[in-house]
Amino acid sequence: MADPLSALTPDQARRRFRAGERRPTAGWCDGWTQANLVAVPESLAGDLKLFAERNPQACPVLDVGEPGATSTAIFNGDLRTDLPGYRVYREGRPVADLDEVVEHWRADLVPFLIGCSFTFEAALARAGVPVRHVELGVNVPMYRTAVACAPAGVLHGPLVVSMRPVPEALVATAIEVSGRYPRVHGAPVHVGDPAAIGIGDLSRPDFGDPVPVRPGEVPLFWACGVTPQQAVMASGVEYAIGHLPGHMAITDLRET
């Protein structure tokens, strides 16, 4: 019988992606840190580093590679092939969603790995907090908000959040558990009314899949590592490569 996705090691997961498996990574590799990928030209790496420093909850940087690097200290694989999906941007516009980006990886691209909240979902589940998108086998819903990030250099744009509905009696538990993981977004940035942060319709996420918010549940919103890709779009960056939202880099860094 095949190992459950939660029991896979990072290397096993990366080999499956390299071989062509394409699916969101929520629920994969319990105990290991997942990361968002965004690779920008070296000329913009300083701006992205400053953008991350000014918006640390949305952009908790775990590692940065050298220009042209295809691996980093915490990712002992190939950043061009070992994620389950990629998005290529030109002049701020998404122009291709791809299975691999070997031919698109430029020698001047600086890869940033930014912590992902998928990392603490197993801890939420152990604490009795349901993780709806994992239960349903779909991608986490993600939304652009009306909250502006602090700009840096040419980079600017709105905060992106992921949403998980939580029973009202478990909201404090979800906040406490996720708050132990500041390098993968930490505690929620907003609890409750989505309109308060500019989200008009939870059934229409900007990225990912909708999930139901059931009676007695409260929507919790965590800062999301798609935020720098949104800044790439808002700022008209000439070229960049990111992960396909929800299709993360699974690193060799333990969740602890």
Secondary structure as GFF3:
##gff-version 3
##sequence-region A 1 256
A	DSSP	three_ten_helix	5	7	.	.	.	ID=ss1
A	DSSP	alpha_helix	10	18	.	.	.	ID=ss2
A	DSSP	beta_strand	32	41	.	.	.	ID=ss3
A	DSSP	alpha_helix	42	54	.	.	.	ID=ss4
A	DSSP	beta_strand	61	64	.	.	.	ID=ss5
A	DSSP	beta_strand	86	90	.	.	.	ID=ss6
A	DSSP	beta_strand	93	98	.	.	.	ID=ss7
A	DSSP	three_ten_helix	102	104	.	.	.	ID=ss8
A	DSSP	beta_strand	109	115	.	.	.	ID=ss9
A	DSSP	three_ten_helix	117	120	.	.	.	ID=ss10
A	DSSP	alpha_helix	121	126	.	.	.	ID=ss11
A	DSSP	alpha_helix	132	136	.	.	.	ID=ss12
A	DSSP	beta_strand	142	148	.	.	.	ID=ss13
A	DSSP	beta_strand	158	167	.	.	.	ID=ss14
A	DSSP	three_ten_helix	168	170	.	.	.	ID=ss15
A	DSSP	alpha_helix	171	178	.	.	.	ID=ss16
A	DSSP	three_ten_helix	182	184	.	.	.	ID=ss17
A	DSSP	beta_strand	190	191	.	.	.	ID=ss18
A	DSSP	three_ten_helix	194	197	.	.	.	ID=ss19
A	DSSP	beta_strand	217	223	.	.	.	ID=ss20
A	DSSP	alpha_helix	227	235	.	.	.	ID=ss21
A	DSSP	beta_strand	239	243	.	.	.	ID=ss22
A	DSSP	beta_strand	249	254	.	.	.	ID=ss23
###
